[in-house]
Amino acid sequence: MDLFIEVSDEDIRRERAKARELRKSNWWKNRIAQGLCHYCGARVRPAELSLDHLLPLARGGKSTRGNCVPACKECNNRKKDLLPMEWDEYLARLRDTDVAE
């Protein structure tokens, strides 16, 4: 099953511009004020949280409130352009590796 959707550079530029505006919103400021990474639950200073797209822009995601979550830099860098189910599988493999060692 191919989970890749072709997205134009212009679509990505447009969605990144929307994300920049979303970061200025009170909604986003309230989200990061909690200081929690959506993925690992780590407590992080709000200034160190980044906006991550659950469904990545490169995979057809949009810069909407329902698709954007605060993420620590480590989780955001590791997730890259993975879909939520691919990210869950990645985390499960990490847990399995840790248990096996």
Secondary structure as a PSIPRED ss2 file (coil, helix, strand):
# PSIPRED VFORMAT (PSIPRED V4.0)

   1 M C   1.000  0.000  0.000
   2 D C   1.000  0.000  0.000
   3 L C   1.000  0.000  0.000
   4 F C   1.000  0.000  0.000
   5 I C   1.000  0.000  0.000
   6 E C   1.000  0.000  0.000
   7 V C   1.000  0.000  0.000
   8 S C   1.000  0.000  0.000
   9 D H   0.000  1.000  0.000
  10 E H   0.000  1.000  0.000
  11 D H   0.000  1.000  0.000
  12 I H   0.000  1.000  0.000
  13 R H   0.000  1.000  0.000
  14 R H   0.000  1.000  0.000
  15 E H   0.000  1.000  0.000
  16 R H   0.000  1.000  0.000
  17 A H   0.000  1.000  0.000
  18 K H   0.000  1.000  0.000
  19 A H   0.000  1.000  0.000
  20 R H   0.000  1.000  0.000
  21 E H   0.000  1.000  0.000
  22 L H   0.000  1.000  0.000
  23 R H   0.000  1.000  0.000
  24 K C   1.000  0.000  0.000
  25 S C   1.000  0.000  0.000
  26 N H   0.000  1.000  0.000
  27 W H   0.000  1.000  0.000
  28 W H   0.000  1.000  0.000
  29 K H   0.000  1.000  0.000
  30 N H   0.000  1.000  0.000
  31 R H   0.000  1.000  0.000
  32 I H   0.000  1.000  0.000
  33 A H   0.000  1.000  0.000
  34 Q C   1.000  0.000  0.000
  35 G C   1.000  0.000  0.000
  36 L E   0.000  0.000  1.000
  37 C C   1.000  0.000  0.000
  38 H C   1.000  0.000  0.000
  39 Y C   1.000  0.000  0.000
  40 C C   1.000  0.000  0.000
  41 G C   1.000  0.000  0.000
  42 A C   1.000  0.000  0.000
  43 R E   0.000  0.000  1.000
  44 V C   1.000  0.000  0.000
  45 R C   1.000  0.000  0.000
  46 P H   0.000  1.000  0.000
  47 A H   0.000  1.000  0.000
  48 E H   0.000  1.000  0.000
  49 L C   1.000  0.000  0.000
  50 S E   0.000  0.000  1.000
  51 L E   0.000  0.000  1.000
  52 D E   0.000  0.000  1.000
  53 H E   0.000  0.000  1.000
  54 L C   1.000  0.000  0.000
  55 L C   1.000  0.000  0.000
  56 P C   1.000  0.000  0.000
  57 L H   0.000  1.000  0.000
  58 A H   0.000  1.000  0.000
  59 R H   0.000  1.000  0.000
  60 G C   1.000  0.000  0.000
  61 G C   1.000  0.000  0.000
  62 K C   1.000  0.000  0.000
  63 S C   1.000  0.000  0.000
  64 T C   1.000  0.000  0.000
  65 R C   1.000  0.000  0.000
  66 G C   1.000  0.000  0.000
  67 N C   1.000  0.000  0.000
  68 C E   0.000  0.000  1.000
  69 V E   0.000  0.000  1.000
  70 P E   0.000  0.000  1.000
  71 A E   0.000  0.000  1.000
  72 C C   1.000  0.000  0.000
  73 K H   0.000  1.000  0.000
  74 E H   0.000  1.000  0.000
  75 C H   0.000  1.000  0.000
  76 N H   0.000  1.000  0.000
  77 N H   0.000  1.000  0.000
  78 R H   0.000  1.000  0.000
  79 K H   0.000  1.000  0.000
  80 K C   1.000  0.000  0.000
  81 D C   1.000  0.000  0.000
  82 L C   1.000  0.000  0.000
  83 L C   1.000  0.000  0.000
  84 P H   0.000  1.000  0.000
  85 M H   0.000  1.000  0.000
  86 E H   0.000  1.000  0.000
  87 W H   0.000  1.000  0.000
  88 D H   0.000  1.000  0.000
  89 E H   0.000  1.000  0.000
  90 Y H   0.000  1.000  0.000
  91 L H   0.000  1.000  0.000
  92 A H   0.000  1.000  0.000
  93 R H   0.000  1.000  0.000
  94 L H   0.000  1.000  0.000
  95 R H   0.000  1.000  0.000
  96 D H   0.000  1.000  0.000
  97 T H   0.000  1.000  0.000
  98 D H   0.000  1.000  0.000
  99 V H   0.000  1.000  0.000
 100 A H   0.000  1.000  0.000
 101 E C   1.000  0.000  0.000
